[in-house]
Structures are given as C-alpha cells and as structure tokens.
C-alpha cells in the first residue's frame, strides 16, 4: 500500500485538534520551559515524525517538510510564546483557535455540501461556523485557564469574551483566497487581536460607550452621505461604500472629526492618483480593476489598522501612541497608493525590491524614483494635516514619514516575492504595510523620547 493510499485527512485533523490540549500545560510552565518544549516539537515533527507516523503527511509533503502544516504548527506555537512571553493566556487562546477552530473547520467543512463563501468557493459556510463555535469555546476556556499566569490578572471579561472576537477575526481571515498557510495566519491574527484588546481599560470603555452614543447619529448620516457620493462618482463599489462608511463612522466617534478628515484626505489622494495617467495605465493593462472602484477589501486593507488605532485612542490610556499609530497607518496606505499610481503612469524606470532588476510598470513589488518621490510628498502631506488637526505633534511628522516609507518598501519587498505565487494578495500586502508603518512609528517615537 502506498503512502498516498494510507494518508487520511481526517486522521491528520484529529491529531491537529488533539495537540491543542497541550495548551493546558501553559498554566504550569514558565515561558522558557514552554519555548524549549515547542522547539523540541518543531525538531520532532521535522525529523522524527516522518519516520514514526509518515502517513500524517499529505502526498509529497515529506519532501518539503519545512513548509508543511505539520511543521509550521509547532513553529507557530513557538513564535506565539516568543512574542507573548508575559501573556501565556494569549498564547493559549491563540493555540486553541489554531487547533480547535482550524481543525474542526476542516473536518466539518469537508463534509459540507452546503453554501460556499462567496469570495472563496473552497471554503464553506458550515466550516466557518464550526471554526467560530469550536475555536471560540476552546480559546475562551484556555484564556481563562491561563489567566492566573498574568500578573496582575486581566479583566474577567477579557478572558471569557475577547477570545470570541479573536476567533471571529481569524475565521474571516481564513476565508481570504490566498496560499499563506493557515497554521501561520490563524494564530497570528488571533494573537494580534487579543494583544490589541488587552490594552482596553474597563473604565474608559464605559466612558467611550456613552460618548459614542451621543456622536453616533451625526457620524452615521455624514459617512452615509459620503459613501453614497463616492458610489455615484464611481470611486467605490457598494460593498466598498458600506465598509468605508462603517470605518469612517468608527473613526469619527472615537477619534473625532480631525481623524475623520485625515481619513477622507487619504481616500481623496487614492482616488485622484488612480485617475492620473489613466489612459496610459489602461493601454498597458495596469489600471485599477472595476474601473477604479475600490472594494471592501481595499478599504479594510488600507484603513483597517488605522480604524483599530482610532478605537484604541478612546479605549486605552495610551492615547498619544494610538494617535501616532493611526496617522502612520493612514500615511503609509495613502503614500503607497500614490507611489504606485504615479509610478505606473510616469515612472521612467521601475525596478524590483531588493534586487533592483528592471521590470515593466505595474509589476508586483516594483518601485520607481518618480513614484517614490510622490509617495514621500503624500506621506508628508497626510502627516502634516494630522498635525494641523491636533492629532500628533509637528515634531513627530518626520518620524511618521520615515515609518510610512519603511512600510511601503517592506510591502514592495514582500510583493516581489510572495504576491506573484499567490501566497498573499495585494490587500494583505497593504494591510501589512500599514501595520509595519504603525509599529515602526511607535518604535521611532519611543527611541527619541
């Protein structure tokens, strides 16, 4: 009998789920002990498991073990422990999402003949629901189980309810039609969601809810009108308009109208730059899809990080840091779009990062001197506007421009290596760009203080 005939996807997923029970040990282990065990699991799965239980590997997977889910699984757990050394509750919850959510989604999704996810026909609605139900229950329990390892312990509601938010976000990301392995994307997203949520203050949350209720009606009306106008002008699709209205409303009620103004300016720069040189870009086949209309994915990718930062300005005591992250994220998203569109229209020589090999305009990861210069101007304009609106100090503007530029170059490097083979798509790259810019800006500001 061949290895292919012996392989069982169900057996593999049952082992995948069962390994999540080891997260219970995090309550009793130190971070260093957990790292050692996770590192040992990586080595075991890489070298010993193929000989002991090779039928757990899919056909042909043994020859590329380092990229297989069986090896990436313990690598993901090891990275969680390294990143969240002092928050084993977050590690345990994220591990629970990976083991029980992702595993049960596969087991149930493979048996479902029902409706598929509209934007990814390989995923079923039943599988996604199983991801949320089983992943949420496991993550909530494990987060509560390891709550005592955090000093001081987090809020009770954080341990019980926030893992459900993390699993919903991870389930949504899991449906994105990309080839990035779920063993990496799912725990990363769950861990990041819980980490951001860990900054929320119970006192500020109550105060924010009261102020949001007061500001919400006007914000809904204004953003609804702007979204409708954008659709009529041909700049957004219906889902894009709806998503943009939600993001705009959330920013207006948490950060205020100054933050909303920077958001609108960012969108305006994207629309104008997309229209510049449109005839040439259309002839070359590198113009924006859908006639330049931005969809829901574009909105989330370019402004999702900013929206999270805006909410944190009201929900945490790290107001200034959250504002800097907000501005840096929008500056990165806006400047990257401007750089790309100007480069495609007027770039005389486009090269790949980091090889600097000459490529045609519009190639994923390509940059040009003209586009880079335009992106710098756009980042400076958006950061300057944010300073005028009182969101950040004038002295932080150069740091935000530097952070936005670093994020854009990082996106170009990832685009040149990961987008063409389908590992990630442009929306994922844009989200990563804004996230990197926000983190770099915070690091730069912290370094000079």
C-alpha positions in Angstrom: 0.0 0.0 0.0 1.4 3.4 -0.9 1.8 6.4 1.3 -0.9 8.2 -0.7 -3.3 5.4 -0.1 -2.6 5.3 3.6 -2.9 9.0 4.1 -6.1 10.2 5.9 -7.1 13.8 6.1 -9.5 13.1 9.0 -6.7 11.4 11.0 -4.4 14.3 10.4 -7.0 16.8 11.5 -7.9 14.8 14.6 -4.2 14.9 15.6 -4.2 18.7 14.8 -7.1 19.2 17.2 -5.8 16.9 19.9 -2.5 18.7 20.1 -4.4 21.8 21.3 -4.9 20.0 24.6 -1.2 20.6 25.3 -2.0 24.3 25.7 -3.3 23.3 29.2 0.3 22.9 30.2 1.0 26.6 29.8 -0.6 27.2 33.2 2.2 25.3 34.8 5.2 26.1 32.6 7.4 29.1 32.6 7.9 30.9 29.3 11.3 29.4 28.9 10.1 25.9 29.6 7.3 26.3 27.0 9.8 27.6 24.4 12.0 24.6 24.9 9.1 22.2 24.5 7.8 24.0 21.5 11.3 24.0 19.9 11.5 20.3 20.6 8.2 19.7 18.9 9.5 21.5 15.8 12.5 19.3 15.7 10.5 16.1 16.4 7.9 16.9 13.6 10.7 17.9 11.2 13.0 14.8 11.7 11.3 12.0 13.7 7.6 12.2 12.8 8.1 11.3 9.1 9.7 8.0 10.2 7.2 7.3 13.0 3.9 8.5 11.5 4.7 9.4 7.9 1.1 8.8 6.9 0.1 12.1 8.6 1.8 13.9 5.8 0.0 14.6 2.6 1.4 13.0 -0.6 4.7 14.6 -1.5 4.7 16.7 1.7 7.6 14.8 3.3 10.0 16.1 0.7 9.1 19.7 1.7 8.6 19.2 5.4 9.7 22.7 6.4 6.8 24.2 4.5 4.2 21.6 5.7 1.5 22.4 8.1 2.7 19.6 10.4 6.0 21.6 11.0 4.5 25.1 10.7 2.0 24.2 13.5 4.7 24.0 16.3 6.7 26.8 14.7 3.6 29.0 15.1 3.2 28.0 18.7 6.9 28.7 19.3 6.5 32.2 17.8 3.5 32.9 19.9 5.4 32.0 23.0 8.4 34.2 21.9 6.2 37.2 21.1 3.8 37.0 24.0 6.3 35.8 26.7 4.4 37.5 29.5 0.9 36.7 28.2 0.6 32.9 28.2 -3.2 33.4 28.3 -3.0 35.0 24.8 -0.7 32.1 23.7 -3.1 29.5 25.0 -6.2 31.2 23.4 -4.4 31.6 20.0 -3.3 28.0 20.1 -6.9 27.0 20.9 -8.1 28.9 17.8 -5.5 27.2 15.7 -6.1 23.7 17.0 -9.8 23.5 17.5 -11.1 26.3 15.2 -9.0 25.5 12.1 -9.1 21.7 12.7 -12.8 21.4 13.2 -13.5 23.8 10.3 -11.6 21.3 8.0 -13.3 18.2 9.4 -16.8 19.7 9.1 -16.2 21.8 6.0 -15.0 18.7 4.0 -18.4 17.0 4.8 -20.5 20.0 3.9 -22.2 20.2 0.6 -24.0 23.5 1.6 -23.4 27.1 0.6 -19.8 28.2 -0.1 -18.2 31.5 0.9 -19.0 33.9 -1.9 -15.4 35.2 -2.3 -13.7 31.8 -1.8 -15.6 28.8 -3.2 -13.1 26.4 -1.5 -14.5 27.4 1.9 -17.9 26.5 3.2 -20.2 28.5 5.5 -20.6 25.4 7.7 -16.8 25.1 8.0 -16.5 28.8 9.0 -19.3 28.4 11.6 -17.5 25.3 13.0 -14.3 27.4 13.2 -16.1 30.0 15.3 -18.0 27.7 17.6 -15.3 25.2 18.4 -12.4 27.7 18.2 -14.3 30.3 20.3 -15.2 27.8 23.0 -11.6 26.4 23.2 -10.0 29.8 23.1 -12.3 31.2 25.8 -11.6 28.3 28.1 -7.9 28.3 27.6 -7.6 32.0 28.0 -9.5 31.7 31.3 -7.4 28.6 32.3 -4.2 30.6 31.9 -5.5 33.8 33.4 -3.6 33.2 36.7 -0.3 33.3 34.8 -0.6 37.0 34.2 0.2 39.5 36.9 -2.0 41.4 37.5 -4.7 39.1 36.1 -6.6 40.6 33.1 -10.2 41.6 33.4 -12.6 38.6 33.7 -14.5 39.8 30.6 -11.3 39.8 28.6 -10.6 36.1 29.4 -14.1 35.0 28.7 -15.4 37.2 25.8 -12.5 38.6 23.9 -11.3 35.3 22.6 -14.6 35.1 20.7 -13.7 38.3 19.0 -10.3 36.9 18.1 -11.8 33.7 16.6 -14.3 35.7 14.5 -11.5 37.8 13.1 -9.3 34.8 12.5 -12.2 33.0 10.8 -12.7 35.9 8.5 -9.0 36.0 7.6 -9.1 32.2 7.0 -11.6 32.7 4.2 -9.3 35.1 2.2 -8.3 33.3 -1.0 -4.5 33.2 -0.5 -2.0 30.5 -0.2 -0.5 31.6 3.1 -0.6 28.6 5.4 -3.5 28.7 7.9 -1.1 27.4 10.6 0.6 30.8 10.4 -2.2 33.2 9.5 -4.8 32.0 12.0 -2.7 32.1 15.3 -1.0 35.3 14.2 -4.4 37.1 13.7 -5.9 35.7 16.8 -2.8 36.7 18.9 -2.7 40.2 17.4 -6.4 40.7 18.1 -6.1 39.7 21.7 -2.9 41.7 22.2 -4.6 44.9 20.9 -7.7 44.1 23.1 -5.5 43.7 26.1 -4.9 47.4 26.2 -8.6 48.2 26.7 -9.4 49.8 30.0 -12.8 48.9 31.6 -13.3 52.4 32.9 -12.5 54.1 29.6 -14.7 51.6 27.7 -17.7 52.6 29.8 -17.0 56.3 29.2 -16.5 55.7 25.5 -19.8 54.0 25.1 -21.6 57.0 26.5 -19.8 59.4 24.2 -20.2 57.2 21.2 -24.0 57.0 21.7 -24.1 60.8 21.6 -21.9 61.2 18.5 -23.1 58.2 16.5 -26.2 59.6 14.8 -24.4 62.5 13.1 -21.4 60.3 12.2 -23.7 57.7 10.5 -25.5 60.4 8.5 -22.3 62.1 7.4 -20.5 58.9 6.5 -23.6 57.6 4.7 -23.8 60.7 2.5 -20.0 60.5 1.8 -20.3 56.8 0.9 -23.3 57.4 -1.4 -21.5 60.3 -3.1 -18.4 58.0 -3.6 -20.5 55.3 -5.2 -22.3 57.8 -7.6 -18.9 59.2 -8.5 -17.7 55.8 -9.5 -14.9 55.6 -6.9 -16.2 52.7 -4.7 -18.4 49.6 -5.1 -21.5 49.0 -3.0 -19.6 46.8 -0.5 -16.7 49.3 -0.6 -19.1 52.2 0.2 -20.7 50.3 3.1 -17.4 49.2 4.6 -15.9 52.7 4.2 -19.0 54.1 5.9 -18.5 51.8 8.9 -14.8 52.6 9.2 -15.4 56.3 8.8 -18.1 56.2 11.4 -15.9 54.3 13.9 -13.1 56.8 13.4 -15.4 59.9 13.8 -17.0 58.7 17.0 -13.7 57.5 18.7 -11.0 59.8 17.4 -13.1 62.8 16.4 -13.6 64.8 13.2 -9.9 65.6 12.9 -9.1 61.9 12.5 -12.0 61.6 10.1 -10.6 64.5 8.0 -7.3 62.7 7.6 -9.1 59.5 6.6 -11.1 61.4 3.9 -7.8 63.1 2.7 -6.2 59.7 2.4 -9.1 58.4 0.3 -9.1 61.5 -1.8 -5.4 61.1 -2.6 -6.0 57.5 -3.7 -8.9 58.4 -6.0 -7.0 61.3 -7.6 -3.8 59.4 -8.1 -5.8 56.5 -9.6 -7.3 58.9 -12.2 -3.9 60.4 -13.2 -2.4 58.9 -16.3 -5.5 56.6 -16.6 -5.3 56.4 -20.4 -1.7 55.1 -20.3 -2.4 52.7 -17.5 -5.5 51.4 -19.3 -3.5 50.8 -22.5 -0.8 48.9 -20.6 -3.4 46.9 -18.8 -2.3 48.0 -15.3 -5.2 50.3 -14.3 -7.2 49.6 -11.2 -9.8 46.8 -11.6 -13.5 47.6 -11.7 -12.9 50.9 -13.5 -11.0 52.2 -10.4 -13.8 51.5 -8.0 -12.4 50.5 -4.5 -14.0 47.5 -2.9 -14.5 46.4 0.7 -11.1 44.6 0.7 -9.3 47.8 -0.4 -11.0 49.7 2.5 -10.1 47.2 5.1 -6.5 46.7 3.8 -5.7 50.4 3.7 -7.6 51.8 6.7 -8.2 48.7 8.9 -5.1 49.3 11.1 -6.0 53.0 11.4 -9.5 52.2 12.5 -8.2 49.9 15.2 -5.7 52.6 16.4 -8.6 55.1 16.4 -10.6 52.9 18.7 -7.7 52.4 21.0 -7.3 56.2 21.4 -10.6 56.1 23.3 -10.4 52.7 25.0 -6.8 52.9 26.4 -4.7 55.3 28.3 -2.0 55.1 25.6 -3.8 58.0 23.7 -0.7 59.6 22.2 0.8 56.3 21.0 -2.5 55.2 19.4 -2.8 58.6 17.6 0.7 58.2 16.2 -0.1 54.6 15.0 -3.3 56.0 13.4 -1.6 58.7 11.5 1.3 56.4 10.4 -1.1 53.8 9.1 -3.0 56.2 7.0 0.1 57.9 5.8 1.5 54.6 4.7 -1.6 53.5 3.0 -2.1 56.8 1.2 1.6 57.3 0.2 1.9 53.7 -1.1 -1.2 54.1 -3.3 0.1 57.4 -4.6 3.5 56.0 -5.2 2.1 53.0 -7.1 -0.3 55.0 -9.3 2.2 57.8 -10.1 4.9 55.2 -10.8 2.6 53.3 -13.2 1.7 56.5 -15.0 5.0 58.3 -15.2 7.8 56.1 -13.9 10.6 56.0 -16.4 12.4 53.0 -14.9 10.8 50.6 -12.5 12.8 48.1 -10.5 12.1 45.3 -8.0 13.0 45.5 -4.3 15.5 44.3 -3.2 17.2 43.0 -6.4 16.8 46.3 -8.4 16.2 44.3 -11.5 14.4 46.3 -14.2 10.8 45.2 -14.7 7.7 46.5 -16.6 5.5 49.1 -14.8 2.8 47.5 -12.7 4.9 44.5 -11.7 4.1 43.5 -8.1 6.9 44.9 -5.8 8.2 47.3 -8.4 9.2 50.9 -7.5 10.3 53.9 -9.4 12.0 57.2 -8.5 9.0 59.2 -9.6 6.6 57.1 -7.6 8.8 57.0 -4.5 9.1 60.8 -4.6 5.3 61.2 -5.0 4.8 58.8 -2.1 7.0 60.8 0.2 5.1 64.0 -0.7 1.8 62.3 0.1 3.1 60.9 3.4 4.3 64.3 4.4 1.0 66.0 3.4 -1.1 63.5 5.4 1.2 63.7 8.4 1.2 67.4 8.2 -2.6 67.5 8.0 -2.8 65.3 11.1 -0.5 67.7 12.9 -2.7 70.7 11.9 -5.7 68.8 13.2 -4.0 68.3 16.5 -3.7 64.5 16.3 0.1 64.5 16.6 2.9 67.0 17.3 4.7 68.7 14.5 8.0 67.1 15.7 6.6 63.6 15.1 5.8 64.3 11.4 9.2 63.4 10.0 9.2 60.2 12.0 5.8 59.3 10.6 7.0 59.9 7.1 10.0 57.7 7.7 7.8 54.9 9.1 5.4 55.2 6.2 8.3 54.9 3.7 9.7 51.8 5.5 6.3 50.2 5.5 5.9 50.8 1.7 9.4 49.4 1.0 8.6 46.4 3.1 5.4 45.9 1.1 7.3 46.1 -2.1 9.8 43.5 -1.0 7.0 41.1 0.1 5.1 41.8 -3.1 8.1 40.9 -5.3 8.5 37.5 -3.5 5.0 36.5 -2.3 2.3 38.0 -4.4 3.2 36.5 -7.8 3.0 32.9 -6.5 -0.3 33.7 -4.7 0.9 33.3 -1.2 -0.6 36.7 -0.4 -2.6 39.2 -2.4 -2.4 43.0 -2.7 -4.9 43.6 0.0 -2.9 41.6 2.5 0.2 43.4 1.5 -1.5 46.8 2.0 -2.6 45.7 5.5 0.9 44.6 6.3 2.3 47.9 5.0 0.1 50.0 7.3 0.8 47.7 10.3 4.5 47.9 9.8 4.4 51.6 9.5 2.4 52.0 12.7 4.8 49.8 14.7 7.9 51.5 13.2 6.5 54.9 14.0 5.8 53.9 17.6 9.3 52.5 17.9 10.9 55.7 16.5 9.0 57.9 18.8 9.8 55.7 21.8 13.5 55.7 20.8 13.9 59.5 20.8 11.9 60.2 23.9 
